[in-house]
Amino acid sequence: MSKIFLIAEIGINHNGDLSIAKKLIQESKNAGFDAVKFQKRSIEIVYSKKILDTPRESPWGSTTREQKYGLEFELSEYKEIDNFCKKIGIIWFASAWDIASLEFIEKFNLNYHKIASPMIIDIDFIKEVSKRKKYTFISTGMSSTKEIKTAVDIFRKNDCPFELMHCVSTYPMKPEHANLKTIIGLKEMFDCNVGYSGHESGLSISYAAASLGATSIERHITLDRSMYGSDQSASLSPEGFRSFVGGVRKIEIALGDSKVGHILDEEIPIAKKLRDHIKQN
């Protein structure tokens, strides 16, 4: 079994504070994650004026516009993030929510792209991502088989490497909604790697995803689940994501190689002792 690629989804849990973002990056590195991921939006493109003008109390003001801008990092912050990740030795990338944001993150020459579940139906957007020919994680939350197939066909037509990620877009996700066998179903249907993007509380469902052959697992992370933000409650705190990484790596070792009838050297003296009373032909 290949090593599962573990992604710490910072998203917007930094709350627009670069010092929080750096702490989350460092904690992710310390825990053993392979990468950290952010989200990038062009606010005036992704949200309508009507939505942006709606009242919304937040640490940044009293409208949705103020809240959205308060959560968004711009070029200077991402330059610091890029330098910090290079300094401590961890991969970073981001899920763009519009073509302008895609072009923005392309400035950093990152190794990966991510298509968030809402974006899988935006044909023009996924065509643009696939043209970059970078390995892309494609989340499948809220998506029909037809919509997933359309995205897969576009990526294959443009010869862009990709991986689907089984995802349920509720926050936090209820265990009875996980339907983890979809990981197997997607692998069989599309003949590709399939990961898991989890929004549940706790660790057991992600451990099960690892056992079912997920090739990547993404979990939201936070410094404190009581912090402001809609994603915080479905996120892992530092102690949780250290346990998460350690647990997944143990599962990888425990799954082994599926060889039948293999007897460990350590079993031989035990077998001799416990079977000594048995007459063998």
N, C-alpha and C positions, 0 to 999 in steps of 0.2 A: 504494500500500500504506500503510495506517495504521501509525502508530508502535506497535511492540510494547511492551506494558506489562511492565516488568521488576521482578520481586519478589525481594528478598533475604530468604530464609527464615532468620531467626535461630532460630526455634523454641525449643528449650531449650538451644541451644549456648552460652548465657550462663552456664550452670552455676550459676544462682542468684545471680550476682554482677552487681549493677547497673552497676558500672564497666565490666565486660566488655560488657554490653549496650549501653552508651553508645558504647564504642569501635566496636562492630560497626555501630551506627546511623551514626556519623560516617563510617566507612570506606565504607559503602553510599552515603551522600550524595556523598562525594568521588568515588566510582567512576562515579556517574551513574545509579544505580538509581532507579526511580520510587517504590518503596515498600519498607518492611520489614515482615515479618510474624512474629508470635509465636504460641505455642500456649497455650491456657488450659484447665485441667482442675480439676474438683472431685475431689480425690483419693479421698475415701471413696465417691464415686458411680461413678467410672470404673473403679476397681479393687475387687475383692472383698477381704474381710478375709483370706481364705486367701492370696491373692497378696501382700497387704501385709505379712503376717506371715512370709513366706518369708525365709530368710537371704540377704543380698546385701551384700557389702562395697562401700562407696563412701566418698567424702570426708565424708559426713554421718552415717555409722553402719554398722550391720551388718544392717539389715533393708531390704526393699523400701520399706516405709512411710517410713523415714527418707530414703531416696534420692529418692523421689517428692516429698516435701515440700521437700527441699533444692533441687530444681530449679524449684519453683513460685514465681512472683512473685504478690504480693497487691496490694491497693489502693494502698498507699503507693508501691510500686515502679512500678506502672503510671501513677500520677499524674506521677511524675518522667519516665517514658518519654514520656508525652503532652506534657508541657511541653518536653522536650528536642527532640522531633520538630518541634513547632511553632516552636521557636527557630531551628533550623537549616534548616527548610523541606523536610521530607520526610514523605510519607504513612506512617501505620502502621495496621495492623489485626491481627487475630488469628483463628486457627481455634479455635472452641470445641468441646469434646468432650462437652458435656452441656448441658442447658437452663439450669441454674444458672449455668454459665460464660458462656453466651450472654447471659443477663440482666446478668451482671457487665460484660462488655465493651460492652454497650449504654449503659452509664453515660457513655461517652466520645463518643457521637454520631459514630462513625466512618463513613466513606463506603462501606466494603466489608465483606462477610463472606466467610469461606472454609469450605467443608465438606471436611474431610480425608477421604481415601479410606475409612477404617474407618467413618465416620459416614454414608455415603451410603445404607446399608440401614436406618438408624434413622428410620422414617417419622414418628414424632411429632416428632423433632428437626428434620428438614428442613421439616416443615410450619411449625414455629415460626420457623425462619430465613426461610422464604419470606414469612411474614406481615409481616416487617419491611420488605419491599420495597426493600431495598438491593442494589446490584449484588453478585452472589455468584459466587465462583469455586468450581466443584465438581470435585474430583479424582475420577478414575474407576478408581484402582488397585484390584485384587482384585474388580472388579465385572463382572457379566454384563450383556449388552445389556438384559435385562429390568429389572435393578436400576437401570441408568442411565435407561431410559425412564420408570420410575416416578418418579424424582426430577425429570426434565424435565417430566413431566406435572403434578406438584405445583407446580412453579415457574410454569408457564404458567397453570395454573388460578388461582393467586393473583396473577397479573400482576406477578411479581417478575423483574427483569432478571437474567440469569445468563450464565455462560460455563463450558463444560466444560473440563477440563484433562486431557489424556491423561497417564497416570501408570502406572508399573510399581513396585509396592511391595516392592522389594528394595534392600538397602543394603550396599555400593554395587551398582547395577544393572550386569549384564553387557551389553556392546554388542549381543550376539545376542538379547537379550530386549527391546530398545527398541521394535521394531515401530512406527516413527514414522509409517508410512503410515496408522496408526489416526487420526491427526490429520485426514487427508483423509476417512477413512471416517466419523468422527463428524460432521464438517461436513455431509457429504452426507445422513447418516441423520437428523440432528436439526435441520438448517438453523439453526445457531447458530454463534457464535464458539467457537473451540477453541484453548486454550493448551496448554502443556506444563509439567509439574512433574517435574523431573529429579533422579534420585538417583545418577547415574553419576559416575565419576571423569573429570576432564578436561573439555574444552570442545567437541570436535567434534560430539558428538551434539546438544547444544543448538544449535549453529550450524546443523545440518541441520534441526532443528525450525523454526528461524527461516525457513529457505529453503522449507520446506513450507507456510508460511503460518500458523504459530502466532501467535495474537493476543496471547498473554502467555507469559512464560517465568518460572518460579520455580526458583531454585537455593538450596540450603542454603549458608550462609556460616559461616566460623569465623576466629578469629585464628590458630589453629594446629591442623592436622589431628591432631596427637598429643595434644591435650587430652582429658580424660575425656569420654566420651559416645558413645552408639551412632551418632549422626548425623555425628560429626566426620569420619570417613574418606571420606564421600561429599559432603563440603562443599568449597567453594572458599575458599582463603586470600585475603587482601587483594590480593596481586599477581594471583591468578587471576581474582578477580571484576572487577578493573579491565580485564584483558584481555577478559573475557567481554562486558562492556558495550560496549567499543570495537568488538569483533568483530561483535556483533549490529547495532550502528548502521551499520557498513560494509556488512553484508549487506543491510540495508533499502535503502540507497542503490543498491547494485549490482543489486538485483532489478528496479528500474525500473518501467515501466508496461505492458509486454507489447506495445507498439506495433510492428507489423511494417513493415519497409521504411523506417524513419526513418533519415535520413542526418544525422549531426552536422555542424555548420558546420566543426568541426576536421578532418573527414574530406575535405572538398571539395578543398583544395589537394593532399592526399596522393593522392586518387583521380586528380587531373589528372596528377600526376607519374608515378604507377605505371602508368597506363593510356595514357600518351602514345603508346606504340608500337602501340596497338590501333586499327584502323580501325573507326569506328562508323557505322552507317547512319543 
